[in-house]
């Protein structure tokens, strides 16, 4: 009966539009009261989850992304990408994918990516005669690359949700190759759609322009090397690297680029505080929900259930992907990671999947959920920038969905795509 109270109330609250964090907290509290467990336990679990030292890196990386976004780095990334791929058919679509990939290595956030790159590129594409639905589709799908490259704070969240037993540096390395494959798949898709619709391209500006814009972008791009290289070499921890990233981003945007004004700095502080507060509250609520699931032994029950259904690892992985894709359509990324990691990670490990590889699989599934209604926060932001209804973008997004799901299947069934680089760097 406790399962009915927990999941039934959660489903009912989500169905009527209650925010995810409050739905998780209410369902947890109702189940705890039903089981006659002292309610104070729920708040103790919330506090213990958000006070984890490892989670300090998340608000710091969010702040770094805000500083870089307000400090003009996105403009330099777009300029570099434009000189590199703007001459390809549907050039602005290609620029969007490459620009999102470069900026994602600094922001680590799909929402920051679509806000910064989309805020510039979507209006430009609309002005140049690109259809609004194409502009939104290529931008929101390209933003998913940011989830897989350092300093993705969702990887830190996954590591914490897995009990801290999964190396953050291994996760950062594991996402690099899948991120490159996803970016390439989206560029091919953007090219095919652009050619079908007859979009034009810009002339190649010359290698001199590429070199000039690369030099201008190097100070920002070095941030990725500092974060990834420092953690990988064991020079500093993820939290220490996030602190260094904040200082570095402030110096680069304020003193080197000289684009970060006092008002922009205050806006970055406000935006980071608002986002980090929401994320940490969700983490606390989802953490209490996850504790209750562990108390009710739901993860072990899920392992047993799937083992009774099939002992074929391929079918089990397909089923996990399907469940995660469905859940991602109505749950935001942070609570989905916290809730699903303790449920599905033991299942994946029981069928021989490496926890590092499963982290990439989980993030890709959650990312696809970000561009899928009804929650779809990245889809919502992209449509808002283009000033078109989400339904208009969804009518033609299928080629990009297919590309994302194809990469997901590759990552799921070709483990070396995720594990090659972490093993090489050990």
C-alpha positions in Angstrom: 0.0 0.0 0.0 2.9 2.4 0.7 4.0 2.1 -2.9 0.5 3.3 -4.0 0.7 6.2 -1.6 4.2 7.2 -2.7 3.9 6.9 -6.5 0.1 7.5 -6.7 0.3 10.8 -5.0 3.4 11.8 -6.9 1.7 11.0 -10.2 -1.5 12.9 -9.2 0.4 16.0 -8.1 2.5 16.1 -11.3 -0.7 15.6 -13.4 -2.4 18.7 -11.9 0.7 20.8 -12.5 2.3 21.0 -9.0 6.1 21.7 -9.3 8.3 18.6 -9.2 10.1 19.5 -6.0 6.9 20.1 -4.0 5.4 16.9 -5.5 8.3 14.9 -4.4 8.3 16.4 -0.9 4.5 15.9 -0.5 4.6 12.3 -1.7 7.5 11.5 0.6 5.9 13.2 3.6 2.5 11.4 3.0 4.2 8.0 2.8 6.3 8.7 5.9 3.2 9.6 7.8 1.4 6.5 6.5 4.3 4.3 7.7 4.3 6.1 11.1 7.9 7.3 10.7 8.8 10.6 12.4 8.4 13.4 9.8 11.6 15.0 11.1 13.5 12.3 9.2 12.4 13.8 5.9 13.9 17.1 6.7 17.1 15.5 8.1 17.5 13.7 4.8 16.9 16.9 2.8 19.6 18.6 4.9 22.1 15.8 4.6 21.7 15.7 0.8 22.2 19.4 0.1 25.1 19.8 2.6 27.3 17.3 0.8 30.7 18.8 0.2 30.8 17.5 -3.4 27.6 19.4 -4.3 29.4 22.7 -3.6 30.8 22.5 -7.1 27.3 22.8 -8.6 26.5 26.4 -7.6 30.1 27.4 -8.3 30.0 26.0 -11.9 26.6 27.6 -12.4 28.1 30.9 -11.3 31.0 30.4 -13.7 28.6 29.8 -16.6 26.7 33.0 -15.7 29.9 35.0 -15.7 31.0 33.7 -19.0 27.5 34.2 -20.5 27.3 37.8 -19.2 31.0 38.5 -20.0 30.7 38.1 -23.8 32.3 34.7 -24.2 29.3 33.4 -26.2 29.8 36.1 -28.8 33.4 35.0 -29.3 32.4 31.4 -29.5 29.8 32.2 -32.2 32.4 34.3 -34.1 34.9 31.4 -34.0 32.3 28.9 -35.1 31.1 31.1 -37.9 34.6 31.4 -39.4 35.0 27.6 -39.2 31.7 26.2 -40.5 29.6 29.2 -41.7 30.4 28.3 -45.3 28.7 24.9 -45.1 25.1 24.6 -46.4 22.7 26.1 -43.8 25.8 27.8 -42.3 24.0 29.4 -39.4 22.7 26.0 -38.2 26.2 24.7 -38.3 27.5 27.7 -36.4 24.9 27.1 -33.8 26.0 23.5 -33.2 29.7 24.3 -33.1 29.1 27.4 -31.0 26.9 25.4 -28.5 29.6 22.7 -28.3 32.3 25.3 -27.5 30.2 27.2 -25.0 29.0 24.0 -23.4 32.6 23.3 -22.4 32.4 26.4 -20.3 28.8 26.6 -19.1 28.2 22.9 -18.5 24.5 23.6 -18.7 22.0 23.0 -21.5 19.7 25.8 -20.3 22.7 28.3 -20.2 23.7 27.1 -23.6 20.3 27.6 -25.3 19.9 31.0 -23.5 23.3 32.3 -24.5 23.8 30.8 -28.0 20.0 30.7 -28.9 19.6 34.3 -27.8 22.0 35.4 -30.5 21.6 32.7 -33.2 17.8 32.2 -33.3 17.1 35.9 -34.2 20.0 35.9 -36.7 18.6 32.8 -38.4 15.1 34.3 -38.5 16.5 37.5 -40.1 18.4 35.6 -42.7 15.3 33.7 -43.9 15.7 30.5 -42.0 12.4 29.0 -40.8 11.7 29.6 -37.1 11.1 25.9 -36.4 14.5 25.0 -37.9 16.2 27.7 -35.8 14.6 26.4 -32.6 15.2 22.7 -33.4 18.9 23.0 -34.2 19.5 25.2 -31.2 17.8 23.2 -28.5 19.2 19.9 -29.8 22.7 21.4 -29.9 22.4 22.5 -26.3 22.3 18.9 -25.2 26.1 18.6 -26.0 26.7 20.8 -22.9 25.4 18.0 -20.6 28.3 15.7 -21.7 31.3 17.9 -21.5 33.2 19.3 -18.5 32.2 21.1 -16.4 28.7 19.4 -16.6 27.3 19.9 -13.1 24.8 17.1 -13.8 27.7 14.7 -13.9 28.6 15.8 -10.4 25.0 15.3 -9.3 25.1 11.8 -10.8 28.3 11.0 -8.9 26.7 12.2 -5.6 23.5 10.2 -6.3 25.5 7.1 -6.9 26.9 7.4 -3.4 30.1 9.1 -4.4 31.6 5.9 -5.8 31.8 7.1 -9.4 34.8 9.3 -10.2 33.9 12.8 -11.4 37.1 13.0 -13.5 36.2 9.7 -15.2 32.7 11.0 -15.9 34.1 14.2 -17.4 36.4 12.1 -19.6 33.6 9.7 -20.5 31.4 12.4 -22.0 33.9 13.8 -24.4 33.7 11.2 -27.2 29.9 10.9 -27.1 29.6 14.7 -27.1 31.7 14.8 -30.2 29.6 12.2 -31.9 26.4 14.0 -30.9 27.7 17.3 -32.3 28.7 15.6 -35.6 25.3 13.8 -35.9 23.5 17.1 -35.3 25.7 18.9 -37.9 24.9 16.2 -40.5 21.1 16.5 -39.6 21.2 20.3 -39.8 22.9 20.0 -43.2 20.4 17.6 -44.6 17.4 19.6 -43.4 19.0 22.9 -44.6 19.7 21.4 -48.1 16.2 20.1 -48.3 14.8 23.6 -47.5 17.2 25.4 -49.7 19.0 27.5 -47.1 22.1 29.5 -48.2 25.6 29.6 -46.8 28.2 32.3 -46.1 31.5 32.6 -48.0 34.6 31.2 -46.2 36.3 34.2 -44.5 39.8 32.7 -44.9 42.2 31.0 -42.5 43.4 34.3 -41.2 40.0 35.2 -39.9 39.8 31.7 -38.3 43.1 32.2 -36.6 42.2 35.7 -35.3 38.9 34.6 -33.8 40.6 31.5 -32.3 43.1 33.7 -30.5 40.3 35.9 -29.2 38.4 32.8 -27.9 41.4 31.0 -26.4 41.3 32.6 -22.9 37.7 31.3 -22.5 38.5 27.9 -24.0 41.4 27.5 -21.6 38.9 27.2 -18.7 37.9 23.7 -20.0 41.5 22.6 -19.8 42.0 24.0 -16.4 38.9 22.3 -15.0 39.4 18.9 -16.7 43.2 18.8 -16.6 43.4 19.8 -13.0 40.9 17.3 -11.8 42.3 14.5 -14.0 45.8 15.2 -12.8 44.8 15.2 -9.2 45.9 18.7 -8.7 42.6 19.7 -7.2 39.2 18.3 -6.4 35.9 19.1 -8.3 35.0 21.7 -5.7 38.4 23.3 -5.8 38.3 23.4 -9.6 34.9 25.1 -9.5 36.3 27.7 -7.1 39.2 28.3 -9.4 36.9 28.5 -12.4 34.9 31.3 -10.8 38.0 33.4 -10.2 39.3 32.6 -13.6 36.0 33.5 -15.3 35.9 36.8 -13.4 39.4 37.8 -14.4 38.9 36.8 -18.1 35.6 38.5 -18.6 36.4 41.5 -16.4 40.0 42.2 -17.2 40.9 40.4 -20.4 37.7 40.8 -22.4 36.6 43.8 -20.4 33.0 43.0 -21.2 31.8 42.3 -17.6 30.4 45.5 -16.2 29.3 45.9 -12.6 25.6 45.6 -13.6 26.4 42.4 -15.6 28.3 41.0 -12.6 25.4 41.7 -10.3 23.0 40.1 -12.8 25.3 37.0 -13.0 25.3 36.8 -9.2 21.5 37.1 -9.1 21.0 34.5 -11.9 23.4 32.0 -10.3 21.8 32.4 -6.9 18.3 31.9 -8.3 19.3 28.8 -10.3 21.5 27.3 -7.6 18.8 27.8 -5.0 16.2 26.0 -7.2 18.5 23.2 -8.0 19.6 22.6 -4.4 16.0 22.6 -3.2 15.1 20.0 -5.9 18.1 18.0 -4.8 17.0 18.1 -1.2 13.4 17.0 -2.0 14.6 14.4 -4.4 17.2 13.1 -1.9 14.5 12.6 0.7 12.4 10.8 -1.9 15.4 8.6 -2.9 16.0 7.8 0.8 12.4 6.6 1.2 12.8 4.4 -1.9 15.9 2.8 -0.5 14.0 2.3 2.9 11.2 0.5 1.0 13.9 -1.5 -1.0 12.5 -0.4 -4.3 15.9 -0.6 -6.2 16.4 -4.2 -5.3 12.7 -5.0 -6.1 13.3 -3.3 -9.5 16.4 -5.5 -10.2 14.3 -8.6 -9.3 11.4 -7.5 -11.5 13.6 -7.0 -14.6 15.4 -10.2 -14.0 12.1 -12.1 -14.0 11.1 -10.4 -17.2 14.2 -11.2 -19.1 17.9 -12.1 -18.7 18.9 -10.5 -22.0 21.1 -7.5 -21.3 20.1 -5.9 -24.6 16.4 -6.0 -23.8 17.0 -4.8 -20.2 19.0 -1.8 -21.5 16.4 -1.0 -24.1 13.7 -1.1 -21.4 15.7 1.2 -19.1 16.2 3.7 -21.9 12.5 3.6 -22.7 11.5 4.2 -19.1 14.0 7.0 -18.7 12.8 8.7 -22.0 9.2 8.5 -20.8 10.1 9.9 -17.3 12.1 12.7 -18.9 9.0 14.0 -20.7 7.5 15.2 -17.4 10.3 15.4 -14.9 13.2 17.9 -14.8 16.8 16.7 -15.0 18.0 17.1 -11.5 15.2 15.2 -9.7 15.3 12.6 -12.5 19.0 11.9 -11.9 18.6 11.7 -8.1 15.6 9.5 -8.2 16.6 7.2 -11.1 20.2 6.6 -10.2 19.6 4.5 -7.1 16.9 2.6 -8.9 18.5 1.8 -12.3 22.3 1.9 -11.5 22.1 -1.4 -9.5 20.1 -2.9 -12.4 22.6 -1.7 -15.0 25.5 -3.0 -12.8 23.8 -6.4 -12.4 23.8 -6.7 -16.2 27.4 -5.8 -16.6 27.2 -2.0 -17.4 30.0 0.1 -16.1 28.7 2.9 -13.7 30.6 5.5 -15.7 29.0 4.4 -19.0 25.6 4.3 -17.3 26.1 8.0 -16.2 26.5 9.0 -19.9 23.4 6.9 -20.8 21.4 8.5 -18.0 22.4 12.1 -19.0 21.6 11.6 -22.6 18.2 10.2 -21.8 17.5 13.2 -19.4 18.8 15.6 -22.1 16.4 14.3 -24.7 13.7 14.8 -22.1 14.7 18.5 -21.9 13.6 19.0 -25.5 10.4 16.9 -25.1 7.0 18.3 -23.9 5.3 18.7 -21.5 8.1 19.8 -19.2 10.9 20.3 -21.8 12.6 23.4 -20.2 15.1 23.7 -23.1 12.3 23.4 -25.7 10.3 26.0 -23.8 13.2 28.5 -23.7 14.1 28.0 -27.4 10.5 28.5 -28.4 10.3 31.6 -26.2 13.3 33.2 -27.9 11.9 32.5 -31.3 8.4 33.6 -30.2 6.7 30.6 -31.7 4.5 28.0 -29.9 6.2 24.8 -28.9 3.9 22.8 -31.2 5.3 24.6 -34.2 8.8 23.5 -33.4 7.7 19.9 -32.6 6.2 19.4 -36.0 9.6 19.3 -37.6 11.9 18.3 -34.8 11.9 14.5 -35.7 15.2 14.4 -37.7 17.0 15.9 -34.6 15.2 13.5 -32.3 16.3 10.6 -34.4 19.9 11.8 -34.4 19.9 12.1 -30.6 18.3 8.7 -30.1 20.8 7.1 -32.5 23.7 8.5 -30.5 22.0 7.2 -27.3 21.8 3.7 -28.8 25.5 3.9 -29.8 26.5 4.9 -26.3 24.3 2.2 -24.8 25.6 -0.7 -26.8 29.1 0.4 -27.6 30.7 0.8 -24.1 34.1 1.9 -25.5 32.7 5.2 -26.7 32.3 6.2 -23.1 35.1 4.2 -21.5 38.0 4.5 -24.0 39.1 8.0 -22.9 38.8 7.4 -19.1 40.8 4.2 -19.5 43.4 5.9 -21.6 44.0 8.7 -19.1 44.4 6.3 -16.1 
